[in-house]
Amino acid sequence: MTTKKGFTVLEIIIVATFASLLLILFFIQKSNLDAMKRDEDRKTAINAMYYALEESFYKDHKYYPESISEDNIKVIDPALWTDPLGFNLGDPASSYSYEPANCTDGKCKEYTLKADLEKEDAYIKYNRN
């Protein structure tokens, strides 16, 4: 009796199905990790803006500005003004927002900094003073 060497069609289908499932799980997990990294980048940027406002701008001026940008907050890395998807603070599509409150003549007493996150609720910082 002669035996043929090789795999049956059923064995190949089972291995291909298993490999496909592993690839799908890999790409789902990679997508989740990428989103978590973008969320961490957003939190880092909001924290940098917050500390720049509190430790630099407010200490020098005793008020908060009506808007923030790299023109009036020069102490942080200019790349932090752009969110991980490439939109600048102030752009309607940006995941970052700055909302001043109680403003008179361009001088504000309060503000809210916010980053919309993908895997968590929004990350919000309020003025300290």
C-alpha positions in Angstrom: 0.0 0.0 0.0 1.4 3.4 -0.9 0.9 6.5 1.2 0.9 10.0 -0.2 2.7 12.7 1.7 1.1 16.1 2.2 -1.8 17.8 3.9 -5.5 17.2 3.4 -7.8 20.1 2.3 -9.4 19.9 5.8 -6.1 20.4 7.6 -5.2 23.4 5.4 -8.6 25.0 6.0 -8.3 24.5 9.8 -4.8 26.0 9.8 -5.8 29.0 7.6 -8.9 29.6 9.8 -6.7 29.6 12.9 -4.1 31.9 11.4 -6.9 34.3 10.2 -8.3 34.5 13.8 -4.9 35.2 15.2 -4.3 38.0 12.6 -7.7 39.5 13.4 -7.0 39.5 17.2 -3.6 41.0 16.5 -4.9 43.9 14.5 -7.7 44.6 17.0 -5.2 44.7 19.8 -2.8 46.9 17.8 -5.7 49.3 17.1 -6.5 49.5 20.8 -2.9 50.1 21.7 -2.6 52.9 19.1 -5.7 54.6 20.4 -4.4 54.4 24.0 -1.1 55.9 22.9 -2.9 58.8 21.2 -4.9 59.3 24.4 -1.7 59.5 26.4 -0.3 62.0 24.0 -3.4 64.1 24.4 -3.2 64.1 28.2 0.5 65.1 28.0 -0.3 68.0 25.7 -3.2 69.2 28.0 -1.0 68.9 31.1 1.7 70.9 29.3 -0.8 73.7 28.4 -2.2 73.6 31.9 1.1 74.0 33.6 2.2 76.7 31.1 -0.9 78.7 31.9 -0.6 78.3 35.6 3.2 78.5 36.2 4.1 80.9 33.5 1.3 83.0 32.1 -0.8 83.5 35.3 2.2 84.2 37.5 3.4 86.9 35.1 0.0 88.5 34.3 -2.4 87.5 37.2 -5.1 86.6 34.6 -5.7 84.0 31.9 -5.9 84.8 28.2 -9.0 84.7 26.0 -7.3 82.3 23.7 -4.1 80.3 23.8 -1.5 79.5 21.1 2.2 79.3 20.7 2.1 83.1 20.2 1.2 83.9 23.8 2.3 80.6 25.6 5.8 80.2 24.4 7.1 77.9 27.1 5.8 74.6 25.7 6.9 72.6 22.7 5.1 74.0 19.6 4.3 70.4 18.5 1.9 70.0 21.5 -0.5 72.5 20.0 -1.4 69.9 17.4 -3.4 66.8 18.4 -2.4 63.3 17.3 -4.6 63.5 14.3 -2.9 66.6 13.0 -5.5 69.3 14.0 -4.4 72.5 15.9 -6.0 73.8 19.1 -8.8 76.0 18.0 -9.6 74.0 14.8 -13.2 72.7 15.0 -11.9 69.2 14.3 -9.3 69.3 17.0 -9.6 67.0 20.0 -8.3 69.9 22.2 -10.3 72.8 23.4 -9.7 75.9 25.5 -12.8 77.6 26.9 -12.2 80.9 28.8 -14.8 82.2 31.3 -15.4 85.5 33.2 -13.5 87.6 30.7 -13.2 91.4 30.7 -11.1 93.2 28.2 -9.3 90.1 27.1 -8.5 89.1 30.7 -10.1 86.0 32.0 -10.5 84.7 35.6 -11.3 81.0 34.6 -10.8 78.5 31.9 -11.3 74.9 31.0 -8.9 72.8 29.0 -10.2 69.6 27.4 -9.1 66.7 25.3 -11.6 64.3 23.8 -10.2 60.8 24.2 -10.9 57.7 22.2 -10.8 55.1 25.0 -11.8 57.1 28.0 -14.0 60.0 29.0 -12.8 63.5 28.1 -9.7 64.7 30.0 -10.5 68.0 31.6 -8.3 70.5 33.5 -9.7 73.6 35.2 -7.9 76.8 36.3 -6.1 76.5 39.6 -6.4 80.1 40.8 
